[in-house]
Amino acid sequence: MFFKKKRARTQYQKYKEDARQIIHQRLAYYAERYGFTFNRVSIRDTKRSWGSCSSKGNLNFSYKLLFLTPCLCDYVIVHELCHLRQLNHGPLFWQEVKKIIPEYVALMTALRNIERVSGTSLKALETLQKKTARSKLCTYHL
């Protein structure tokens, strides 16, 4: 058990800064384009969640976003940014998401399928990344 935790920690440390760079780049893009403001951003080694948003405007993301296709990564980022305006999953929240990513339902379904098939294990995500070319689900411009 100790070896498994140590290996996971090492992988997190290896990829954390790459993930931080991409996530901050995408956050800056969406913040400028759609007028989002947020406080702190954390990159974490989460077991089940791709991202979260606090009522204080703090955003948390899994470093494993690095291994998703750009469209899925953007979907998670936009999802959390929209929680800055609607801190729930009600109809107004989904309207906010749809304004930015019209095909959010297909992306959400794809993300859930990934979770169902591989979970969020790094090894499974690395394999998925190698097999998957750029997502064909994206119709918006990154």
C-alpha positions in Angstrom: 0.0 0.0 0.0 2.8 2.4 0.9 4.5 1.9 -2.5 1.2 2.6 -4.4 0.7 5.9 -2.5 4.3 6.9 -3.0 4.0 6.2 -6.8 0.8 8.2 -7.0 2.4 11.1 -5.2 5.4 11.0 -7.5 3.1 11.1 -10.6 1.2 14.0 -9.2 4.4 16.0 -8.6 5.6 15.1 -12.1 2.5 16.4 -13.9 1.2 19.1 -11.5 3.0 22.1 -13.0 2.1 21.1 -16.6 -1.5 20.8 -15.6 -1.3 24.2 -13.8 0.1 25.9 -16.9 -2.7 24.6 -19.2 -5.5 25.2 -16.7 -4.3 28.7 -16.0 -4.1 29.4 -19.7 -7.6 28.2 -20.3 -9.0 30.0 -17.2 -7.4 33.2 -18.5 -9.0 32.8 -21.9 -12.5 32.1 -20.5 -12.2 34.8 -17.8 -11.3 37.5 -20.3 -13.8 36.4 -23.0 -16.8 35.8 -20.7 -16.1 38.1 -17.7 -15.4 35.5 -15.0 -13.5 36.5 -11.9 -12.2 34.0 -9.4 -9.8 33.9 -6.4 -7.4 31.1 -5.8 -6.8 28.2 -8.1 -5.5 24.9 -6.8 -4.2 21.9 -8.7 -4.9 18.7 -6.6 -4.6 15.0 -6.7 -8.3 14.2 -6.4 -9.7 10.7 -6.4 -13.1 11.3 -7.8 -13.6 14.9 -8.9 -12.3 16.7 -12.0 -12.9 20.1 -10.4 -14.8 22.1 -7.8 -15.8 25.6 -7.0 -16.2 27.1 -3.5 -18.6 29.8 -2.5 -15.6 32.0 -1.9 -14.7 31.9 -5.6 -11.8 29.4 -5.2 -11.4 26.9 -8.0 -9.9 23.4 -7.6 -8.9 21.1 -10.5 -7.4 17.6 -10.7 -4.0 17.5 -12.3 -5.5 14.6 -14.4 -7.2 17.1 -16.6 -3.9 17.1 -18.4 -4.7 13.7 -19.8 -8.2 14.6 -21.2 -8.7 15.8 -24.7 -8.7 19.7 -24.9 -12.4 19.8 -25.3 -13.1 17.7 -22.2 -10.6 19.7 -20.3 -12.3 23.0 -21.4 -15.7 21.6 -20.5 -14.5 20.9 -16.9 -13.0 24.4 -16.6 -16.1 26.1 -18.0 -18.3 24.0 -15.8 -16.4 25.2 -12.7 -16.3 28.8 -13.9 -20.1 28.7 -14.4 -20.4 27.7 -10.7 -19.1 31.2 -9.9 -22.4 32.6 -11.2 -24.7 29.7 -10.2 -23.4 27.6 -7.3 -25.7 24.7 -8.1 -26.7 22.5 -11.0 -30.1 24.1 -11.7 -31.5 25.3 -15.0 -29.8 28.7 -14.8 -26.4 27.0 -14.3 -26.8 24.8 -17.4 -27.9 27.9 -19.4 -24.6 29.5 -18.4 -22.6 26.4 -19.6 -24.6 26.2 -22.8 -23.8 29.8 -23.7 -20.1 29.0 -23.8 -20.2 25.3 -24.9 -23.4 24.5 -26.8 -22.5 20.8 -27.0 -21.9 20.4 -23.3 -24.3 17.4 -23.1 -22.2 15.4 -25.4 -19.0 16.4 -23.6 -20.5 15.6 -20.2 -21.6 12.2 -21.5 -18.1 11.5 -22.9 -16.6 12.4 -19.6 -18.9 10.2 -17.7 -18.2 7.3 -20.1 -14.5 7.8 -19.4 -15.1 7.7 -15.7 -17.2 4.5 -16.0 -14.7 2.7 -18.2 -11.4 3.8 -16.6 -12.2 5.8 -13.5 -9.7 8.5 -13.0 -6.7 6.3 -12.7 -3.6 7.9 -14.2 -2.6 4.8 -16.1 -6.0 4.4 -17.7 -6.0 8.1 -18.6 -2.6 8.0 -20.2 -3.7 5.0 -22.3 -6.8 6.9 -23.3 -4.8 9.9 -24.3 -2.5 7.8 -26.5 -5.5 6.2 -28.2 -7.6 9.3 -28.7 -6.9 11.9 -31.2 -8.4 15.4 -30.8 -12.1 15.1 -29.8 -14.6 15.3 -32.6 -17.1 16.5 -30.2 -15.7 20.1 -30.3 -17.4 22.5 -32.7 -16.3 25.6 -30.9 -12.9 27.2 -31.4 -10.4 26.8 -28.6 
